[in-house]
Amino acid sequence: MTTHSLTVADTALNLAINDRDNLLQQCLAAKLPVARSCRNGNCGRCDCQLEAGSVTLRNGTQLNAPNKIALCISHARSNLQIAHLPLISSPQHWRCEGVNARQLRLPAGRQSPPKPGDIVAVLLNNTVHINSIGGIDGRVITLQDECIEVAQHPHNHHSIALLNIDREHSGDFALWHISNHQQTLLWQGINHTTGIAAQAAYRSGGNPGRYQLRTNDRD
């Protein structure tokens, strides 16, 4: 295993990296909140500009600077300098209206939609459905897989939350809904970041009751 350095243009960031793990894995290990979703180089969320150095892609292709690269499939071949590192503060969510078992409609406005290939959680009243974005046509989002619960969900205006999540969202937390002395387990086995984002997305819907994040070993 060979050690190189990764610098980010216009910042003081300088990381020691290796040629074994992909660049996204190493950025996340350094606690950098890099935007990501598909982990296959398709969604474009972790794309950045390679300004100096060279990388090898997962399929063996070598790319030299200057070039656009997806961090999730890129391995360092030399010291690297990149620009436009896509950092996020928290996962994004959208309020939607159910159309049918595979489609949701965004509200009118200028909010940017998710991207095809993004991994998402469909947050319903009593459950969470993991899916991905198959396509976008105007305000209509088509899910990759059918979600019967969307078709059965009451079509209240913008009543369904759609949360962009990382493929590796598993962890030691569970999200509960508590209302009228009843407790409903909504989502189990998630990490803290995903749980906090889901909690905020649910709360934005104005549903009665409260949402509580607990560790999995709590009753």
C-alpha positions as YAML, in Angstrom:
chain: A
units: angstrom
residues:
- id: 1
  name: MET
  ca: [0.00, 0.00, 0.00]
- id: 2
  name: THR
  ca: [1.39, 3.39, -1.06]
- id: 3
  name: THR
  ca: [0.75, 6.66, 0.79]
- id: 4
  name: HIS
  ca: [-0.03, 9.91, -1.04]
- id: 5
  name: SER
  ca: [-1.46, 13.31, -0.09]
- id: 6
  name: LEU
  ca: [-4.79, 14.88, -1.01]
- id: 7
  name: THR
  ca: [-5.15, 18.66, -0.98]
- id: 8
  name: VAL
  ca: [-8.26, 20.70, -1.71]
- id: 9
  name: ALA
  ca: [-7.84, 23.92, -3.68]
- id: 10
  name: ASP
  ca: [-8.46, 27.18, -1.78]
- id: 11
  name: THR
  ca: [-8.47, 25.40, 1.59]
- id: 12
  name: ALA
  ca: [-5.89, 24.32, 4.16]
- id: 13
  name: LEU
  ca: [-7.11, 20.71, 3.92]
- id: 14
  name: ASN
  ca: [-4.35, 18.16, 3.43]
- id: 15
  name: LEU
  ca: [-5.06, 14.46, 3.97]
- id: 16
  name: ALA
  ca: [-2.74, 11.48, 3.96]
- id: 17
  name: ILE
  ca: [-4.40, 8.94, 1.63]
- id: 18
  name: ASN
  ca: [-3.57, 5.49, 0.30]
- id: 19
  name: ASP
  ca: [-3.97, 3.78, -3.07]
- id: 20
  name: ARG
  ca: [-6.12, 0.93, -1.71]
- id: 21
  name: ASP
  ca: [-9.35, 2.65, -0.57]
- id: 22
  name: ASN
  ca: [-11.38, 4.92, -2.83]
- id: 23
  name: LEU
  ca: [-11.22, 8.65, -2.22]
- id: 24
  name: LEU
  ca: [-14.77, 8.89, -0.87]
- id: 25
  name: GLN
  ca: [-14.07, 6.26, 1.80]
- id: 26
  name: GLN
  ca: [-10.98, 8.17, 2.90]
- id: 27
  name: CYS
  ca: [-12.74, 11.54, 2.97]
- id: 28
  name: LEU
  ca: [-15.54, 10.08, 5.10]
- id: 29
  name: ALA
  ca: [-12.99, 8.43, 7.41]
- id: 30
  name: ALA
  ca: [-11.52, 11.92, 7.91]
- id: 31
  name: LYS
  ca: [-15.02, 13.13, 8.98]
- id: 32
  name: LEU
  ca: [-15.58, 15.22, 5.84]
- id: 33
  name: PRO
  ca: [-19.36, 15.33, 5.10]
- id: 34
  name: VAL
  ca: [-19.04, 14.65, 1.39]
- id: 35
  name: ALA
  ca: [-22.26, 14.43, -0.65]
- id: 36
  name: ARG
  ca: [-22.82, 10.88, -1.85]
- id: 37
  name: SER
  ca: [-25.51, 8.37, -2.65]
- id: 38
  name: CYS
  ca: [-25.04, 5.59, -5.21]
- id: 39
  name: ARG
  ca: [-21.39, 4.65, -4.51]
- id: 40
  name: ASN
  ca: [-21.16, 3.47, -8.14]
- id: 41
  name: GLY
  ca: [-20.09, 6.66, -9.91]
- id: 42
  name: ASN
  ca: [-23.54, 7.19, -11.45]
- id: 43
  name: CYS
  ca: [-25.41, 9.77, -9.36]
- id: 44
  name: GLY
  ca: [-22.86, 12.58, -9.65]
- id: 45
  name: ARG
  ca: [-23.17, 13.70, -6.02]
- id: 46
  name: CYS
  ca: [-19.50, 13.08, -5.14]
- id: 47
  name: ASP
  ca: [-18.10, 14.41, -8.43]
- id: 48
  name: CYS
  ca: [-15.27, 16.94, -8.15]
- id: 49
  name: GLN
  ca: [-12.51, 18.42, -10.29]
- id: 50
  name: LEU
  ca: [-9.10, 16.73, -10.34]
- id: 51
  name: GLU
  ca: [-6.62, 19.59, -10.77]
- id: 52
  name: ALA
  ca: [-3.34, 17.76, -10.23]
- id: 53
  name: GLY
  ca: [-2.27, 14.11, -10.17]
- id: 54
  name: SER
  ca: [-3.80, 10.93, -11.51]
- id: 55
  name: VAL
  ca: [-6.32, 8.33, -10.33]
- id: 56
  name: THR
  ca: [-7.35, 4.83, -11.31]
- id: 57
  name: LEU
  ca: [-11.08, 4.14, -11.56]
- id: 58
  name: ARG
  ca: [-12.73, 0.98, -10.28]
- id: 59
  name: ASN
  ca: [-12.75, -0.47, -13.80]
- id: 60
  name: GLY
  ca: [-9.01, 0.10, -14.21]
- id: 61
  name: THR
  ca: [-9.21, 3.26, -16.32]
- id: 62
  name: GLN
  ca: [-6.57, 5.87, -15.52]
- id: 63
  name: LEU
  ca: [-7.52, 9.55, -15.48]
- id: 64
  name: ASN
  ca: [-5.03, 12.40, -15.35]
- id: 65
  name: ALA
  ca: [-5.63, 16.01, -14.36]
- id: 66
  name: PRO
  ca: [-7.44, 18.10, -15.39]
- id: 67
  name: ASN
  ca: [-10.54, 15.91, -15.27]
- id: 68
  name: LYS
  ca: [-13.84, 15.41, -13.48]
- id: 69
  name: ILE
  ca: [-13.82, 12.38, -11.18]
- id: 70
  name: ALA
  ca: [-16.30, 10.57, -8.93]
- id: 71
  name: LEU
  ca: [-14.64, 10.12, -5.55]
- id: 72
  name: CYS
  ca: [-16.47, 6.86, -4.88]
- id: 73
  name: ILE
  ca: [-14.77, 4.97, -7.74]
- id: 74
  name: SER
  ca: [-11.40, 6.77, -7.80]
- id: 75
  name: HIS
  ca: [-8.14, 5.50, -6.28]
- id: 76
  name: ALA
  ca: [-5.02, 7.65, -5.96]
- id: 77
  name: ARG
  ca: [-2.02, 6.95, -8.18]
- id: 78
  name: SER
  ca: [-0.08, 9.99, -7.00]
- id: 79
  name: ASN
  ca: [-0.38, 13.07, -4.82]
- id: 80
  name: LEU
  ca: [-3.68, 14.76, -5.71]
- id: 81
  name: GLN
  ca: [-5.20, 18.20, -5.70]
- id: 82
  name: ILE
  ca: [-8.96, 18.52, -6.17]
- id: 83
  name: ALA
  ca: [-11.41, 21.42, -6.36]
- id: 84
  name: HIS
  ca: [-15.15, 21.79, -5.77]
- id: 85
  name: LEU
  ca: [-15.32, 19.14, -3.05]
- id: 86
  name: PRO
  ca: [-19.09, 18.62, -2.59]
- id: 87
  name: LEU
  ca: [-19.68, 18.97, 1.15]
- id: 88
  name: ILE
  ca: [-23.10, 18.74, 2.78]
- id: 89
  name: SER
  ca: [-24.30, 19.76, 6.21]
- id: 90
  name: SER
  ca: [-27.17, 17.26, 6.43]
- id: 91
  name: PRO
  ca: [-29.22, 15.01, 4.14]
- id: 92
  name: GLN
  ca: [-31.83, 16.84, 2.08]
- id: 93
  name: HIS
  ca: [-35.53, 16.08, 2.27]
- id: 94
  name: TRP
  ca: [-38.60, 17.02, 0.23]
- id: 95
  name: ARG
  ca: [-42.34, 17.16, 1.03]
- id: 96
  name: CYS
  ca: [-44.26, 15.30, -1.66]
- id: 97
  name: GLU
  ca: [-47.75, 14.22, -2.65]
- id: 98
  name: GLY
  ca: [-48.38, 10.57, -3.50]
- id: 99
  name: VAL
  ca: [-49.51, 9.93, -7.09]
- id: 100
  name: ASN
  ca: [-49.39, 6.14, -7.32]
- id: 101
  name: ALA
  ca: [-47.25, 3.22, -6.09]
- id: 102
  name: ARG
  ca: [-44.19, 4.46, -7.96]
- id: 103
  name: GLN
  ca: [-44.65, 8.20, -8.29]
- id: 104
  name: LEU
  ca: [-44.52, 11.26, -6.04]
- id: 105
  name: ARG
  ca: [-45.16, 14.87, -6.96]
- id: 106
  name: LEU
  ca: [-43.02, 17.74, -5.66]
- id: 107
  name: PRO
  ca: [-44.71, 20.98, -4.65]
- id: 108
  name: ALA
  ca: [-44.54, 23.93, -7.02]
- id: 109
  name: GLY
  ca: [-41.51, 26.08, -6.42]
- id: 110
  name: ARG
  ca: [-37.80, 26.29, -7.07]
- id: 111
  name: GLN
  ca: [-36.54, 23.53, -4.79]
- id: 112
  name: SER
  ca: [-34.03, 21.34, -6.63]
- id: 113
  name: PRO
  ca: [-35.31, 17.75, -6.99]
- id: 114
  name: PRO
  ca: [-33.30, 14.66, -6.10]
- id: 115
  name: LYS
  ca: [-31.20, 13.11, -8.85]
- id: 116
  name: PRO
  ca: [-31.80, 9.84, -10.71]
- id: 117
  name: GLY
  ca: [-29.89, 7.11, -8.92]
- id: 118
  name: ASP
  ca: [-30.12, 8.76, -5.49]
- id: 119
  name: ILE
  ca: [-30.91, 6.41, -2.61]
- id: 120
  name: VAL
  ca: [-33.95, 7.70, -0.71]
- id: 121
  name: ALA
  ca: [-36.18, 6.84, 2.22]
- id: 122
  name: VAL
  ca: [-39.92, 7.33, 1.74]
- id: 123
  name: LEU
  ca: [-41.16, 8.43, 5.17]
- id: 124
  name: LEU
  ca: [-44.75, 7.29, 5.66]
- id: 125
  name: ASN
  ca: [-46.95, 7.63, 8.74]
- id: 126
  name: ASN
  ca: [-46.20, 4.20, 10.18]
- id: 127
  name: THR
  ca: [-43.19, 2.90, 8.25]
- id: 128
  name: VAL
  ca: [-40.15, 3.80, 6.16]
- id: 129
  name: HIS
  ca: [-39.56, 2.42, 2.67]
- id: 130
  name: ILE
  ca: [-36.02, 2.39, 1.19]
- id: 131
  name: ASN
  ca: [-35.98, 3.04, -2.54]
- id: 132
  name: SER
  ca: [-34.04, 4.91, -5.23]
- id: 133
  name: ILE
  ca: [-34.89, 7.54, -7.81]
- id: 134
  name: GLY
  ca: [-35.63, 6.02, -11.22]
- id: 135
  name: GLY
  ca: [-36.36, 9.27, -13.02]
- id: 136
  name: ILE
  ca: [-37.53, 12.87, -12.81]
- id: 137
  name: ASP
  ca: [-40.08, 14.47, -15.15]
- id: 138
  name: GLY
  ca: [-40.78, 18.03, -14.11]
- id: 139
  name: ARG
  ca: [-42.27, 17.84, -10.62]
- id: 140
  name: VAL
  ca: [-42.99, 14.09, -10.83]
- id: 141
  name: ILE
  ca: [-40.50, 11.71, -9.20]
- id: 142
  name: THR
  ca: [-40.55, 8.08, -10.33]
- id: 143
  name: LEU
  ca: [-39.24, 5.56, -7.80]
- id: 144
  name: GLN
  ca: [-37.15, 2.65, -8.97]
- id: 145
  name: ASP
  ca: [-39.26, 0.11, -7.05]
- id: 146
  name: GLU
  ca: [-42.97, 0.03, -6.41]
- id: 147
  name: CYS
  ca: [-44.06, 1.19, -2.97]
- id: 148
  name: ILE
  ca: [-47.61, 0.03, -2.25]
- id: 149
  name: GLU
  ca: [-47.72, 2.13, 0.90]
- id: 150
  name: VAL
  ca: [-47.49, 5.31, -1.21]
- id: 151
  name: ALA
  ca: [-50.60, 4.32, -3.18]
- id: 152
  name: GLN
  ca: [-52.43, 3.55, 0.06]
- id: 153
  name: HIS
  ca: [-51.28, 6.72, 1.82]
- id: 154
  name: PRO
  ca: [-53.92, 9.47, 2.25]
- id: 155
  name: HIS
  ca: [-53.24, 12.01, -0.48]
- id: 156
  name: ASN
  ca: [-52.96, 15.00, 1.80]
- id: 157
  name: HIS
  ca: [-51.13, 17.88, 0.18]
- id: 158
  name: HIS
  ca: [-47.35, 17.28, 0.53]
- id: 159
  name: SER
  ca: [-47.99, 14.61, 3.18]
- id: 160
  name: ILE
  ca: [-45.09, 12.29, 2.29]
- id: 161
  name: ALA
  ca: [-41.47, 13.12, 3.09]
- id: 162
  name: LEU
  ca: [-38.67, 11.92, 0.83]
- id: 163
  name: LEU
  ca: [-35.22, 11.81, 2.46]
- id: 164
  name: ASN
  ca: [-31.94, 11.52, 0.57]
- id: 165
  name: ILE
  ca: [-29.76, 8.98, 2.40]
- id: 166
  name: ASP
  ca: [-26.37, 7.35, 2.12]
- id: 167
  name: ARG
  ca: [-26.32, 3.72, 0.97]
- id: 168
  name: GLU
  ca: [-24.37, 2.91, 4.15]
- id: 169
  name: HIS
  ca: [-26.94, 4.31, 6.57]
- id: 170
  name: SER
  ca: [-27.03, 1.38, 9.00]
- id: 171
  name: GLY
  ca: [-26.19, 1.87, 12.67]
- id: 172
  name: ASP
  ca: [-27.35, 1.45, 16.26]
- id: 173
  name: PHE
  ca: [-30.35, 3.78, 16.40]
- id: 174
  name: ALA
  ca: [-34.11, 3.52, 15.94]
- id: 175
  name: LEU
  ca: [-36.72, 6.22, 15.27]
- id: 176
  name: TRP
  ca: [-40.04, 6.10, 17.12]
- id: 177
  name: HIS
  ca: [-43.28, 8.08, 16.80]
- id: 178
  name: ILE
  ca: [-45.10, 8.72, 20.06]
- id: 179
  name: SER
  ca: [-48.71, 9.95, 19.95]
- id: 180
  name: ASN
  ca: [-51.68, 9.50, 22.32]
- id: 181
  name: HIS
  ca: [-49.62, 7.22, 24.57]
- id: 182
  name: GLN
  ca: [-48.92, 4.90, 21.61]
- id: 183
  name: GLN
  ca: [-45.40, 4.20, 20.37]
- id: 184
  name: THR
  ca: [-44.72, 3.20, 16.76]
- id: 185
  name: LEU
  ca: [-41.32, 1.99, 15.60]
- id: 186
  name: LEU
  ca: [-40.73, 3.72, 12.26]
- id: 187
  name: TRP
  ca: [-37.14, 2.89, 11.36]
- id: 188
  name: GLN
  ca: [-34.64, 0.58, 13.03]
- id: 189
  name: GLY
  ca: [-30.91, -0.04, 12.53]
- id: 190
  name: ILE
  ca: [-29.89, 3.41, 11.28]
- id: 191
  name: ASN
  ca: [-26.93, 5.62, 12.11]
- id: 192
  name: HIS
  ca: [-27.25, 8.81, 14.15]
- id: 193
  name: THR
  ca: [-26.94, 11.22, 11.19]
- id: 194
  name: THR
  ca: [-29.70, 9.46, 9.26]
- id: 195
  name: GLY
  ca: [-31.90, 9.31, 12.35]
- id: 196
  name: ILE
  ca: [-31.58, 13.04, 13.07]
- id: 197
  name: ALA
  ca: [-32.34, 13.88, 9.42]
- id: 198
  name: ALA
  ca: [-35.40, 11.60, 9.39]
- id: 199
  name: GLN
  ca: [-36.60, 13.08, 12.68]
- id: 200
  name: ALA
  ca: [-36.38, 16.59, 11.21]
- id: 201
  name: ALA
  ca: [-38.14, 15.52, 8.01]
- id: 202
  name: TYR
  ca: [-41.01, 13.95, 9.94]
- id: 203
  name: ARG
  ca: [-41.38, 17.00, 12.19]
- id: 204
  name: SER
  ca: [-41.58, 19.30, 9.18]
- id: 205
  name: GLY
  ca: [-44.81, 17.56, 8.18]
- id: 206
  name: GLY
  ca: [-46.66, 18.90, 11.21]
- id: 207
  name: ASN
  ca: [-47.95, 15.47, 12.28]
- id: 208
  name: PRO
  ca: [-49.29, 15.20, 15.84]
- id: 209
  name: GLY
  ca: [-47.10, 13.61, 18.49]
- id: 210
  name: ARG
  ca: [-43.35, 13.59, 18.77]
- id: 211
  name: TYR
  ca: [-40.45, 11.71, 17.21]
- id: 212
  name: GLN
  ca: [-37.75, 10.18, 19.37]
- id: 213
  name: LEU
  ca: [-34.38, 8.72, 18.40]
- id: 214
  name: ARG
  ca: [-33.20, 5.88, 20.65]
- id: 215
  name: THR
  ca: [-30.46, 3.31, 20.65]
- id: 216
  name: ASN
  ca: [-31.57, -0.10, 19.42]
- id: 217
  name: ASP
  ca: [-31.19, -1.73, 22.84]
- id: 218
  name: ARG
  ca: [-33.78, 0.60, 24.44]
- id: 219
  name: ASP
  ca: [-37.37, -0.62, 24.69]
...
